[in-house]
């Protein structure tokens, strides 16, 4: 026998000896399969190995490819709260126990989605009462990388007082509403990452192909070149040495030292803002798993680029749907809450990047199918970017899902701007109230409107409701108004709602150039 043949044979025998059926973390004990969907089940084994999957009277087979990966698709089955077992046999065998069938939702975004139950209002009561064995939770760790990942460290678990505290509050409260209302199992996948930028959640290759994001990608490449340069390494080492010296001197003098250590150049490279990083590290390992839809709470990190976000956000949603290959699945998001100081000057208040980001979020409803926005302009906190009332946020998201995906008849959509007519020194604003009627909250006077003339100088306005869907707006110093805005500020004082308790969506009637539009 030739030496090369013997070497190949020994290598093959060694591979066979080490062969083992492996499954990703997303597929395991306690998981929830999406009802009425051909659920993909996948894993890895020695190339060429035939793998058999048995579940609910079904038997599916697949052969591991050259890369070792195999995939089967189960036949759709209805929701089932009775624990079942999935048997998988390849070069070895595994049994997945306590598997349910119900509704599965991705819970994604930045810190306000990542914000935990234990850090929210009524945490003690919420945790103590969280005995929901038919709600299943799994959290994907924050991994940022340019290298596509196929797996992560995590496991499905039954929702309990012992584990719910660290889970996404918005995700949990959303899932709990669905569970109680529909009376079926709910699976929640939390992959949120605080401070993350939308571009980090998108396939970088797809971003690079789109000319709308040319500036974004140029800035990215410039940043990468700078951070990987010898100069960046030298500067970091010098800054670190200086920081350590200051720390030692403070310690020797018995003085407090609170300065943070300088960040290594590779911090951004491995972080949550580099295009493609979260897509590769935290999203990709879940793509393809059977889901009903996604809920999303993000935008704070992109507020300075709100103009770009009007294209980037729907692009991200479309990218997810394309790669998941489960059609235009539902995607519901939270509009940014009110935040930062209230400003008394109308001009200063109206110059708001956050207001522009909210508009970009609202516009996304007109761009994508099966999407919707939960407005929470009344639920924020001026001095905290993380408002602790997450229950109301989640319930407004749940209204969208219950109506659009589960056939219930409930108020679900905040009133939105429809048109404005300017005559006789007034603006007559018409809103789409979606079958409801307008009202004020707290005081009878309508608050939150500004108006301007041709000089584009904004002034606080007086407003009154003149019909179920109309508001009359005027200001003493504006004789011939040409534009009107509502709740257009970082932290607007506004009180216009539907009689169903949903706040009117912030809006503007004008198309004046945005503050965040990139300058030439």
VEXDREN-2710 file (C-alpha; in Angstrom, 1 decimal):
% VEXDREN-2710
k/r/px/py/pz
1/UNK/0.0/0.0/0.0
2/UNK/1.4/3.4/-0.9
3/UNK/2.3/5.7/1.9
4/UNK/-0.2/8.4/0.8
5/UNK/-3.0/5.9/0.6
6/UNK/-2.2/4.6/4.1
7/UNK/-2.1/8.2/5.4
8/UNK/-5.5/9.0/3.9
9/UNK/-7.0/5.8/5.3
10/UNK/-5.6/6.5/8.8
11/UNK/-6.9/10.1/8.7
12/UNK/-10.4/8.9/7.7
13/UNK/-10.4/6.3/10.5
14/UNK/-9.4/8.9/13.0
15/UNK/-12.2/11.2/11.8
16/UNK/-14.7/8.4/12.1
17/UNK/-13.5/7.6/15.6
18/UNK/-14.0/11.2/16.6
19/UNK/-17.3/11.5/14.8
20/UNK/-20.1/12.9/16.9
21/UNK/-23.5/14.3/16.3
22/UNK/-23.5/18.0/17.3
23/UNK/-26.4/20.4/17.6
24/UNK/-26.4/24.2/17.9
25/UNK/-27.5/25.9/21.1
26/UNK/-30.7/27.1/19.5
27/UNK/-31.8/23.5/19.0
28/UNK/-32.0/21.8/22.4
29/UNK/-34.0/20.7/25.4
30/UNK/-36.9/23.0/26.4
31/UNK/-37.1/24.7/23.0
32/UNK/-40.4/25.9/21.4
33/UNK/-41.0/25.0/17.7
34/UNK/-43.0/27.5/15.7
35/UNK/-46.5/26.2/15.0
36/UNK/-47.8/25.7/11.5
37/UNK/-44.3/26.0/10.0
38/UNK/-41.9/23.6/8.3
39/UNK/-39.3/24.0/11.1
40/UNK/-35.6/23.5/10.1
41/UNK/-33.6/21.3/12.4
42/UNK/-29.9/21.2/11.8
43/UNK/-26.5/20.2/13.1
44/UNK/-23.2/18.7/12.2
45/UNK/-21.7/15.2/11.9
46/UNK/-19.0/13.5/9.9
47/UNK/-19.3/14.3/6.2
48/UNK/-21.5/11.8/4.4
49/UNK/-23.2/10.6/7.6
50/UNK/-27.0/9.9/7.3
51/UNK/-28.9/11.6/10.1
52/UNK/-32.5/10.7/11.1
53/UNK/-34.8/13.0/13.0
54/UNK/-38.0/11.7/14.6
55/UNK/-40.7/13.9/16.0
56/UNK/-44.5/13.7/16.4
57/UNK/-44.9/10.6/14.1
58/UNK/-42.5/12.1/11.5
59/UNK/-39.2/10.7/10.3
60/UNK/-36.9/12.9/8.3
61/UNK/-33.5/12.1/7.0
62/UNK/-30.5/14.1/5.7
63/UNK/-26.9/13.5/4.8
64/UNK/-24.1/15.6/6.3
65/UNK/-22.4/17.6/3.6
66/UNK/-18.7/18.1/2.9
67/UNK/-18.6/20.7/5.7
68/UNK/-20.4/18.4/8.1
69/UNK/-23.7/20.3/8.2
70/UNK/-27.0/18.6/7.7
71/UNK/-30.6/20.0/7.8
72/UNK/-34.1/18.6/7.8
73/UNK/-37.4/20.3/7.7
74/UNK/-40.2/19.0/9.9
75/UNK/-43.8/19.0/8.7
76/UNK/-45.9/21.8/10.2
77/UNK/-47.8/20.9/13.3
78/UNK/-50.3/22.8/15.5
79/UNK/-49.5/24.4/18.8
80/UNK/-49.1/21.8/21.6
81/UNK/-48.3/22.4/25.3
82/UNK/-47.6/18.7/25.9
83/UNK/-43.9/18.1/26.3
84/UNK/-42.5/16.1/23.4
85/UNK/-39.2/14.5/22.5
86/UNK/-37.2/14.9/19.3
87/UNK/-34.9/11.9/18.6
88/UNK/-31.9/12.5/16.4
89/UNK/-29.5/9.8/15.3
90/UNK/-26.3/10.1/13.2
91/UNK/-22.9/8.8/14.2
92/UNK/-24.2/9.1/17.7
93/UNK/-27.7/9.8/19.1
94/UNK/-29.4/12.6/21.0
95/UNK/-32.8/13.1/22.5
96/UNK/-34.2/16.6/22.9
97/UNK/-36.7/16.6/25.8
98/UNK/-39.5/18.9/26.9
99/UNK/-40.1/20.4/23.5
100/UNK/-43.2/22.4/23.0
101/UNK/-44.9/23.9/19.9
102/UNK/-46.2/27.4/19.9
103/UNK/-45.2/30.9/18.9
104/UNK/-41.5/32.0/18.7
105/UNK/-40.4/35.7/18.7
106/UNK/-37.0/37.3/18.4
107/UNK/-36.4/40.1/20.9
108/UNK/-33.7/42.4/19.5
109/UNK/-32.2/45.9/19.6
110/UNK/-30.0/47.8/22.0
111/UNK/-30.1/48.5/25.7
112/UNK/-33.8/49.3/26.1
113/UNK/-34.5/45.8/24.7
114/UNK/-31.7/44.2/26.7
115/UNK/-32.9/46.0/29.9
116/UNK/-33.7/43.2/32.3
117/UNK/-36.8/42.4/34.3
118/UNK/-34.9/42.8/37.5
119/UNK/-34.0/46.4/36.6
120/UNK/-37.6/47.4/35.8
121/UNK/-40.5/48.7/37.8
122/UNK/-42.2/46.1/40.1
123/UNK/-39.3/43.7/39.6
124/UNK/-39.9/42.0/42.9
125/UNK/-43.5/41.2/42.1
126/UNK/-42.8/40.4/38.4
127/UNK/-40.0/37.9/39.4
128/UNK/-41.9/36.3/42.2
129/UNK/-44.9/35.6/39.9
130/UNK/-43.0/34.5/36.9
131/UNK/-44.0/30.9/37.1
132/UNK/-44.6/30.2/33.4
133/UNK/-43.2/26.8/32.4
134/UNK/-44.8/27.1/28.9
135/UNK/-42.9/30.3/28.2
136/UNK/-39.3/29.4/27.2
137/UNK/-36.4/31.7/27.2
138/UNK/-33.0/31.7/25.6
139/UNK/-30.4/34.5/25.5
140/UNK/-27.6/34.9/22.9
141/UNK/-24.3/36.4/24.2
142/UNK/-23.0/39.6/22.9
143/UNK/-20.3/38.6/20.4
144/UNK/-19.0/41.1/17.8
145/UNK/-17.0/39.7/15.0
146/UNK/-16.4/39.9/11.2
147/UNK/-16.2/36.1/11.1
148/UNK/-19.6/34.3/10.6
149/UNK/-20.5/32.3/13.7
150/UNK/-22.5/29.1/13.5
151/UNK/-23.3/28.7/17.2
152/UNK/-23.3/30.4/20.6
153/UNK/-23.2/29.5/24.3
154/UNK/-26.7/29.3/25.7
155/UNK/-29.7/27.0/26.3
156/UNK/-33.5/27.1/26.4
157/UNK/-35.1/27.2/29.8
158/UNK/-38.6/27.3/31.3
159/UNK/-39.4/30.7/32.5
160/UNK/-39.3/30.8/36.3
161/UNK/-38.6/33.2/39.2
162/UNK/-35.0/31.8/39.2
163/UNK/-34.1/32.9/35.6
164/UNK/-36.5/35.6/34.5
165/UNK/-34.7/38.4/36.3
166/UNK/-31.9/38.7/33.8
167/UNK/-34.0/38.3/30.7
168/UNK/-35.2/41.2/28.5
169/UNK/-38.0/42.9/30.2
170/UNK/-39.8/44.1/27.0
171/UNK/-39.3/40.6/25.6
172/UNK/-40.7/38.8/28.7
173/UNK/-43.7/41.1/29.1
174/UNK/-44.5/40.9/25.4
175/UNK/-44.3/37.1/25.5
176/UNK/-46.4/36.9/28.7
177/UNK/-49.3/38.9/27.1
178/UNK/-49.3/36.6/24.1
179/UNK/-49.1/33.5/26.4
180/UNK/-52.0/34.6/28.6
181/UNK/-54.1/35.8/25.7
182/UNK/-53.5/32.9/23.2
183/UNK/-53.0/30.2/25.8
184/UNK/-50.3/28.5/23.9
185/UNK/-46.5/28.1/24.4
186/UNK/-44.3/31.0/23.7
187/UNK/-40.6/30.9/22.8
188/UNK/-38.5/34.1/23.2
189/UNK/-35.0/34.5/21.8
190/UNK/-33.2/37.5/23.3
191/UNK/-30.1/38.7/21.4
192/UNK/-30.2/42.5/22.2
193/UNK/-27.0/44.3/22.8
194/UNK/-26.8/47.7/24.6
195/UNK/-25.5/50.6/22.7
196/UNK/-25.6/48.8/19.4
197/UNK/-25.9/50.6/16.1
198/UNK/-28.2/49.3/13.4
199/UNK/-25.5/48.8/10.8
200/UNK/-23.9/46.2/13.1
201/UNK/-27.0/44.0/12.7
202/UNK/-26.8/43.8/8.9
203/UNK/-24.9/41.6/6.6
204/UNK/-21.9/43.7/5.8
205/UNK/-21.6/42.5/2.2
206/UNK/-25.1/43.6/1.5
207/UNK/-24.5/47.0/3.0
208/UNK/-21.4/47.5/0.8
209/UNK/-23.4/46.8/-2.4
210/UNK/-26.0/49.6/-1.7
211/UNK/-24.9/53.1/-2.9
212/UNK/-27.0/54.7/-0.2
213/UNK/-24.5/53.5/2.4
214/UNK/-21.4/54.6/0.6
215/UNK/-20.5/57.2/3.2
216/UNK/-21.1/54.7/6.0
217/UNK/-18.8/52.1/4.5
218/UNK/-16.1/54.7/3.6
219/UNK/-16.1/55.9/7.3
220/UNK/-16.0/52.2/8.4
221/UNK/-13.0/51.4/6.3
222/UNK/-11.2/54.6/7.4
223/UNK/-11.8/53.7/11.1
224/UNK/-10.6/50.1/10.6
225/UNK/-7.4/51.3/9.0
226/UNK/-6.8/53.8/11.8
227/UNK/-7.5/51.4/14.6
228/UNK/-5.2/48.6/13.1
229/UNK/-2.3/51.0/12.5
230/UNK/1.0/50.9/14.4
231/UNK/0.3/54.5/15.5
232/UNK/-3.0/53.4/17.2
233/UNK/-1.2/50.6/19.1
234/UNK/1.6/53.0/20.2
235/UNK/-0.9/55.6/21.3
236/UNK/-2.9/53.0/23.3
237/UNK/0.3/51.7/25.0
238/UNK/1.3/55.3/25.9
239/UNK/-2.1/56.2/27.2
240/UNK/-2.3/53.0/29.2
241/UNK/1.1/53.6/30.8
242/UNK/0.1/57.1/31.7
243/UNK/-3.2/55.9/33.2
244/UNK/-1.4/53.2/35.3
245/UNK/1.1/55.8/36.5
246/UNK/-1.8/58.1/37.6
247/UNK/-3.6/55.2/39.3
248/UNK/-0.4/54.2/41.2
249/UNK/0.2/57.8/42.3
250/UNK/-3.4/58.2/43.6
251/UNK/-3.1/54.9/45.5
252/UNK/0.2/55.9/47.1
253/UNK/-1.4/59.2/48.1
254/UNK/-4.5/57.5/49.5
255/UNK/-6.7/59.4/47.0
256/UNK/-9.6/58.0/45.0
257/UNK/-9.0/57.4/41.3
258/UNK/-12.0/57.0/39.1
259/UNK/-10.6/57.6/35.6
260/UNK/-11.4/54.8/33.2
261/UNK/-8.6/52.8/31.5
262/UNK/-8.1/53.8/27.8
263/UNK/-9.9/51.5/25.4
264/UNK/-7.7/49.2/23.3
265/UNK/-7.8/49.9/19.6
266/UNK/-9.6/46.6/18.9
267/UNK/-12.5/47.5/21.2
268/UNK/-14.5/49.1/18.4
269/UNK/-13.3/46.3/16.0
270/UNK/-14.9/43.7/18.3
271/UNK/-17.8/45.9/19.4
272/UNK/-21.4/46.6/18.7
273/UNK/-21.1/49.4/16.1
274/UNK/-18.9/48.0/13.4
275/UNK/-21.0/47.0/10.3
276/UNK/-21.7/43.3/10.3
277/UNK/-20.3/42.6/13.8
278/UNK/-23.6/41.6/15.6
279/UNK/-25.0/40.0/12.4
280/UNK/-22.1/37.6/12.4
281/UNK/-21.7/37.1/16.1
282/UNK/-25.2/37.0/17.6
283/UNK/-27.8/37.0/14.8
284/UNK/-26.4/34.5/12.3
285/UNK/-26.4/31.5/14.7
286/UNK/-30.2/31.9/15.0
287/UNK/-31.1/32.7/11.4
288/UNK/-33.2/29.9/9.9
289/UNK/-34.7/28.9/13.2
290/UNK/-38.5/28.8/13.0
291/UNK/-40.0/32.0/14.2
292/UNK/-43.3/34.0/14.0
293/UNK/-41.6/37.4/14.0
294/UNK/-39.4/39.9/15.7
295/UNK/-39.7/42.8/18.1
296/UNK/-37.1/45.6/18.1
297/UNK/-36.2/48.5/20.3
298/UNK/-33.2/50.5/19.0
299/UNK/-32.3/53.8/17.5
300/UNK/-30.6/55.8/20.2
301/UNK/-27.2/55.0/18.8
302/UNK/-28.2/56.1/15.3
303/UNK/-30.0/59.4/16.3
304/UNK/-27.1/61.5/15.0
305/UNK/-27.6/59.9/11.6
306/UNK/-31.4/59.9/11.6
307/UNK/-31.5/60.9/7.9
308/UNK/-29.5/57.7/7.0
309/UNK/-31.7/55.6/9.4
310/UNK/-34.7/56.2/7.2
311/UNK/-33.0/53.9/4.6
312/UNK/-30.8/51.8/6.9
313/UNK/-33.6/50.5/9.2
314/UNK/-35.9/49.1/6.5
315/UNK/-32.9/47.8/4.7
316/UNK/-32.0/45.9/7.9
317/UNK/-35.5/44.4/8.2
318/UNK/-35.5/43.3/4.6
319/UNK/-32.0/41.8/5.0
320/UNK/-33.2/39.7/7.9
321/UNK/-36.2/38.5/6.0
322/UNK/-34.2/37.6/2.9
323/UNK/-31.8/35.5/4.9
324/UNK/-34.3/33.9/7.2
325/UNK/-36.2/32.6/4.2
326/UNK/-39.5/32.6/6.0
327/UNK/-41.2/35.3/4.0
328/UNK/-42.1/38.8/5.2
329/UNK/-42.4/37.8/8.9
330/UNK/-43.9/40.4/11.3
331/UNK/-41.5/43.0/12.6
332/UNK/-42.7/45.4/15.2
333/UNK/-40.5/48.2/16.8
334/UNK/-40.6/50.7/19.6
335/UNK/-40.3/54.4/18.7
336/UNK/-37.8/56.3/20.8
337/UNK/-39.2/57.5/24.1
338/UNK/-39.0/61.1/25.4
339/UNK/-35.6/61.8/26.9
340/UNK/-33.2/64.6/28.0
341/UNK/-34.1/68.1/29.3
342/UNK/-37.3/69.8/28.4
343/UNK/-36.5/73.0/26.5
344/UNK/-38.6/76.2/26.9
345/UNK/-37.4/77.9/23.7
346/UNK/-39.4/76.7/20.7
347/UNK/-36.5/77.0/18.3
348/UNK/-34.1/75.1/20.5
349/UNK/-36.7/72.4/21.3
350/UNK/-37.5/71.8/17.7
351/UNK/-33.9/71.3/16.7
352/UNK/-33.9/67.7/17.7
353/UNK/-32.0/64.7/16.2
354/UNK/-34.2/62.4/18.3
355/UNK/-37.3/63.8/16.7
356/UNK/-35.8/63.1/13.3
357/UNK/-34.9/59.6/14.3
358/UNK/-38.6/59.0/15.4
359/UNK/-39.7/60.3/12.0
360/UNK/-37.4/57.8/10.2
361/UNK/-38.9/55.0/12.4
362/UNK/-42.5/56.2/11.5
363/UNK/-41.7/56.3/7.8
364/UNK/-40.5/52.7/7.9
365/UNK/-44.2/51.6/8.3
366/UNK/-44.8/52.8/4.7
367/UNK/-41.7/51.0/3.3
368/UNK/-42.0/47.5/4.6
369/UNK/-44.9/44.9/4.8
370/UNK/-46.1/43.5/8.1
371/UNK/-44.4/46.1/10.2
372/UNK/-45.7/48.4/12.9
373/UNK/-44.6/50.9/15.5
374/UNK/-45.3/51.2/19.2
375/UNK/-45.3/54.9/20.2
376/UNK/-44.1/55.6/23.8
377/UNK/-43.6/59.4/23.7
378/UNK/-45.3/59.4/27.1
379/UNK/-43.3/56.7/28.8
380/UNK/-39.7/58.1/28.9
381/UNK/-37.7/59.7/31.7
382/UNK/-35.9/63.0/31.2
383/UNK/-32.8/62.0/33.2
384/UNK/-32.6/58.3/32.2
385/UNK/-32.2/56.9/28.6
386/UNK/-33.5/53.7/30.0
387/UNK/-37.1/54.3/31.2
388/UNK/-38.0/51.6/33.7
389/UNK/-41.6/51.1/32.7
390/UNK/-41.1/48.3/30.2
391/UNK/-44.5/46.6/30.8
392/UNK/-46.5/49.3/28.9
393/UNK/-43.9/49.3/26.1
394/UNK/-44.3/45.6/25.7
395/UNK/-48.1/45.7/25.8
396/UNK/-48.2/48.3/23.0
397/UNK/-46.0/46.0/20.9
398/UNK/-48.3/43.0/21.8
399/UNK/-51.3/44.9/20.6
400/UNK/-49.8/44.9/17.1
401/UNK/-49.2/41.2/17.2
402/UNK/-52.6/40.3/18.6
403/UNK/-54.4/42.3/15.9
404/UNK/-52.2/41.7/12.9
405/UNK/-51.1/38.1/13.5
406/UNK/-53.7/36.6/15.8
407/UNK/-56.9/38.1/14.5
408/UNK/-58.1/40.0/17.6
409/UNK/-60.0/43.2/17.4
410/UNK/-58.2/45.7/19.6
411/UNK/-57.0/49.3/19.4
412/UNK/-53.3/48.9/18.4
413/UNK/-52.1/51.9/16.3
414/UNK/-51.3/55.4/17.6
415/UNK/-53.0/58.2/15.7
416/UNK/-50.8/59.6/12.9
417/UNK/-50.5/62.8/10.8
418/UNK/-52.7/62.8/7.7
419/UNK/-52.8/66.4/6.4
420/UNK/-52.6/70.1/7.4
421/UNK/-54.6/73.0/5.8
422/UNK/-53.4/76.5/6.4
423/UNK/-55.9/79.3/6.2
424/UNK/-57.0/82.4/8.1
425/UNK/-53.9/82.4/10.3
426/UNK/-54.5/78.8/11.5
427/UNK/-53.5/75.3/10.7
428/UNK/-56.2/72.6/10.6
429/UNK/-54.5/69.3/11.3
430/UNK/-56.2/66.1/10.4
431/UNK/-55.0/62.9/12.0
432/UNK/-55.7/59.3/11.1
433/UNK/-57.2/58.0/14.4
434/UNK/-57.8/54.5/13.1
435/UNK/-61.4/54.4/14.2
436/UNK/-60.8/56.2/17.5
437/UNK/-61.3/59.8/18.7
438/UNK/-58.8/62.4/20.0
439/UNK/-58.6/63.5/23.7
440/UNK/-56.1/65.2/26.0
441/UNK/-54.5/63.7/29.1
442/UNK/-53.7/65.5/32.4
443/UNK/-55.1/68.9/31.4
444/UNK/-57.8/70.0/28.9
445/UNK/-55.4/72.3/27.0
446/UNK/-53.7/70.6/24.1
447/UNK/-49.9/70.8/24.5
448/UNK/-47.1/70.0/22.2
449/UNK/-47.6/72.0/19.0
450/UNK/-45.3/74.5/17.3
451/UNK/-46.0/76.5/14.2
452/UNK/-44.0/78.7/11.8
453/UNK/-44.4/81.1/9.0
454/UNK/-42.3/81.5/5.8
455/UNK/-39.3/82.6/8.0
456/UNK/-39.2/79.1/9.4
457/UNK/-39.0/80.5/13.0
458/UNK/-40.8/78.2/15.3
459/UNK/-43.2/79.4/18.0
460/UNK/-45.2/77.6/20.7
461/UNK/-48.8/77.3/19.5
462/UNK/-52.2/77.2/21.0
463/UNK/-54.2/74.2/19.9
464/UNK/-57.7/72.8/20.5
465/UNK/-59.5/69.6/19.4
466/UNK/-62.3/70.5/16.9
467/UNK/-63.4/67.1/15.9
468/UNK/-62.8/63.4/16.4
469/UNK/-59.7/63.6/14.2
470/UNK/-58.9/67.4/13.9
471/UNK/-56.9/69.9/15.8
472/UNK/-56.9/73.7/15.2
473/UNK/-53.4/75.3/15.8
474/UNK/-52.4/78.9/15.8
475/UNK/-49.8/81.3/17.4
476/UNK/-50.2/85.0/18.2
477/UNK/-46.9/85.9/16.5
478/UNK/-47.4/83.8/13.3
479/UNK/-49.9/85.6/11.0
480/UNK/-49.5/83.3/8.0
481/UNK/-48.4/79.8/9.2
482/UNK/-46.9/77.4/6.6
483/UNK/-45.9/74.4/8.8
484/UNK/-46.8/72.8/12.0
485/UNK/-45.1/70.2/14.2
486/UNK/-46.3/68.1/17.1
487/UNK/-44.1/66.5/19.9
488/UNK/-41.1/67.5/17.8
489/UNK/-38.4/67.6/20.5
490/UNK/-36.0/65.4/22.5
491/UNK/-38.4/65.4/25.4
492/UNK/-41.6/67.1/24.3
493/UNK/-44.4/68.3/26.6
494/UNK/-47.3/66.8/24.8
495/UNK/-50.7/65.3/25.8
496/UNK/-52.7/64.4/22.7
497/UNK/-54.0/60.8/22.8
498/UNK/-56.7/58.6/21.3
499/UNK/-59.5/57.7/23.6
500/UNK/-58.1/54.2/23.6
501/UNK/-55.0/55.5/25.5
502/UNK/-52.5/55.5/22.7
503/UNK/-50.4/58.7/22.3
504/UNK/-50.4/60.6/19.0
505/UNK/-47.3/59.9/16.9
506/UNK/-44.9/62.8/16.8
507/UNK/-45.0/64.5/13.3
508/UNK/-44.3/67.5/11.1
509/UNK/-46.2/68.8/8.1
510/UNK/-43.1/70.3/6.5
511/UNK/-40.2/68.8/4.5
512/UNK/-37.5/71.3/5.7
513/UNK/-34.0/69.9/5.4
514/UNK/-33.1/67.6/8.3
515/UNK/-30.4/68.5/10.8
516/UNK/-28.9/65.0/10.3
517/UNK/-28.7/65.1/6.5
518/UNK/-25.0/64.6/5.6
519/UNK/-23.4/67.8/4.4
520/UNK/-21.5/67.8/1.1
END
